[in-house]
Amino acid sequence: MTKSQPLLTTDRLILRPLQLSDATKIQQLAGNEDIANGTISVPHPYSDGMAGKWIGKHLAGWLTQHSAIFAITLKSNHHLIGCAGIENIQDGSGQLGYWIGVPYWGNGYCTEAVERIKEFGFKKMQLEHIYGRHAKSCDRPANVMLKIGMQSVDKLSIPSLDNTNDDILLYEIMKSA
């Protein structure tokens, strides 16, 4: 892995390293309840200070080679619209994570960003395996993982915060795929 986190580009997007100055926009976008409902790890409500801590964790994660999280911005105006990357990196494997702010849904930005993250993970980070997960109750994350070639592999039943069980669906892709 390179020492400084690179910029990644697609036709319409720039994926750049996170900056502490992104905290307010991340809190605003990720704080939407629809984002929390579509992910396992984004909390709701998204309290003051949480985004800064999350950014700091992933800036340090890049330096220790445990994560590579990027701000997703539009090439046209450089507005931050979401985040995507790979975390929990160990032994040639990493966990894919992503979200796009609700105002930007339905434009294919998430798939475009995540496809580029997958390519970066395999080619530059030398990962052999990328996996992802989502709550069965929300299928939007699955659509993105399937579009980039991931396969459904398993499910786990875990108790949720409201004391009901919600199945967690798992997906993976190998470098050779």
C-alpha positions in Angstrom: 0.0 0.0 0.0 1.3 3.5 -0.8 2.1 5.8 2.1 -0.3 8.6 1.2 -3.9 7.7 0.4 -4.4 8.3 -3.4 -7.3 10.0 -5.2 -9.4 7.5 -7.2 -11.5 8.6 -10.1 -14.4 7.3 -12.2 -16.3 9.0 -15.0 -18.3 11.1 -12.7 -16.7 10.9 -9.3 -13.6 11.6 -7.3 -12.9 9.4 -4.3 -10.5 11.3 -2.1 -9.0 10.8 1.4 -11.3 11.9 4.2 -10.6 15.3 5.8 -11.6 16.5 9.3 -13.4 19.3 7.5 -15.8 16.7 6.1 -17.3 16.0 9.5 -20.3 18.4 9.2 -21.3 17.2 5.8 -20.9 13.6 6.8 -23.0 14.1 9.9 -25.7 15.9 7.8 -25.9 13.2 5.1 -25.2 10.0 7.2 -27.5 11.3 9.9 -30.6 10.6 7.7 -32.5 7.7 9.2 -32.7 6.0 5.8 -28.9 5.8 5.8 -28.9 4.1 9.2 -31.7 1.7 8.2 -29.7 0.7 5.1 -26.4 0.0 6.9 -25.3 -2.0 10.0 -22.7 0.4 11.3 -24.1 4.0 10.8 -26.0 5.1 13.9 -29.1 7.1 14.2 -29.2 9.7 15.6 -25.8 10.8 14.4 -24.6 13.0 17.2 -22.2 15.9 17.2 -18.6 14.7 17.3 -19.3 11.2 15.9 -18.2 12.1 12.3 -14.9 13.6 13.5 -14.1 10.5 15.5 -15.0 8.2 12.6 -12.8 10.3 10.3 -9.9 10.2 12.7 -10.3 6.4 13.1 -10.0 5.9 9.3 -7.2 8.4 8.8 -5.3 6.3 11.4 -6.5 3.1 9.8 -4.9 4.1 6.5 -1.6 4.6 8.2 -1.8 1.2 9.9 -3.1 -0.4 6.7 -6.4 -1.5 8.4 -8.7 0.6 6.3 -9.0 2.6 3.1 -12.1 4.9 3.4 -12.7 7.6 0.8 -15.0 10.6 0.6 -17.1 10.3 -2.6 -17.4 13.6 -4.4 -18.8 14.7 -7.6 -16.3 15.7 -10.3 -18.6 18.5 -11.5 -18.6 20.5 -8.2 -16.6 18.5 -5.7 -19.5 18.2 -3.3 -19.2 15.3 -0.9 -22.1 12.9 -1.5 -21.1 9.8 0.5 -18.3 7.6 1.7 -17.0 4.2 0.6 -14.0 2.0 1.3 -12.6 -1.2 2.8 -12.0 -1.7 6.5 -11.1 -4.5 8.9 -8.2 -5.4 6.5 -6.2 -8.4 7.6 -4.7 -11.5 6.0 -5.5 -10.4 2.5 -9.2 -9.8 3.2 -11.2 -6.7 3.8 -14.8 -5.6 4.5 -16.5 -3.3 2.0 -18.6 -0.5 3.3 -20.4 2.4 1.7 -23.3 4.9 1.8 -24.6 7.6 -0.4 -26.6 10.6 0.8 -30.3 10.2 0.2 -30.5 13.3 -2.2 -28.1 11.4 -4.5 -29.8 8.1 -4.6 -30.9 6.6 -7.9 -28.1 8.0 -10.0 -25.7 5.0 -10.0 -23.1 6.8 -7.9 -22.8 4.1 -5.3 -22.2 1.3 -7.8 -19.7 3.5 -9.7 -17.8 4.3 -6.5 -17.9 0.8 -5.1 -16.7 -0.8 -8.4 -13.7 1.5 -8.2 -13.1 0.6 -4.5 -13.2 -3.1 -5.4 -10.6 -2.5 -8.2 -8.4 -0.6 -5.9 -8.7 -3.3 -3.2 -7.6 -6.0 -5.5 -5.0 -4.2 -7.7 -3.4 -1.7 -5.3 -4.0 -3.1 -1.8 -3.3 -6.7 -3.0 -6.4 -8.1 -1.3 -7.5 -11.6 -2.3 -11.0 -11.4 -0.8 -13.5 -8.6 -0.2 -16.7 -9.2 1.7 -19.7 -7.1 2.6 -22.9 -7.4 4.7 -26.2 -5.8 5.2 -29.4 -6.3 7.2 -31.9 -8.5 5.3 -34.6 -5.9 6.0 -33.0 -3.5 3.5 -32.1 -4.8 0.1 -30.5 -1.6 -1.4 -27.0 -2.6 -0.3 -27.4 -6.0 -1.9 -28.2 -4.5 -5.2 -24.8 -2.7 -5.3 -22.8 -5.7 -4.2 -24.5 -7.9 -6.8 -23.9 -5.3 -9.5 -20.1 -5.4 -8.8 -20.0 -9.2 -9.0 -20.2 -10.2 -5.4 -22.0 -13.4 -4.5 -24.4 -14.1 -1.6 -22.7 -16.6 0.7 -24.4 -16.8 4.1 -26.7 -15.3 6.6 -26.5 -14.7 10.3 -29.4 -14.1 12.7 -28.5 -11.5 15.3 -30.6 -9.6 17.9 -31.3 -6.1 16.9 -31.5 -3.0 19.2 -35.3 -3.4 19.4 -35.0 -7.0 20.6 -36.2 -8.5 17.3 -34.0 -10.8 15.1 -32.7 -9.4 11.9 -30.8 -11.6 9.5 -27.5 -10.2 8.3 -26.7 -11.3 4.7 -23.1 -11.8 3.7 -21.5 -11.4 0.2 -18.0 -11.9 -1.1 -15.8 -11.7 -4.1 -12.4 -13.2 -4.7 -9.6 -11.6 -6.6 -9.8 -14.1 -9.4 -13.5 -13.4 -10.0 
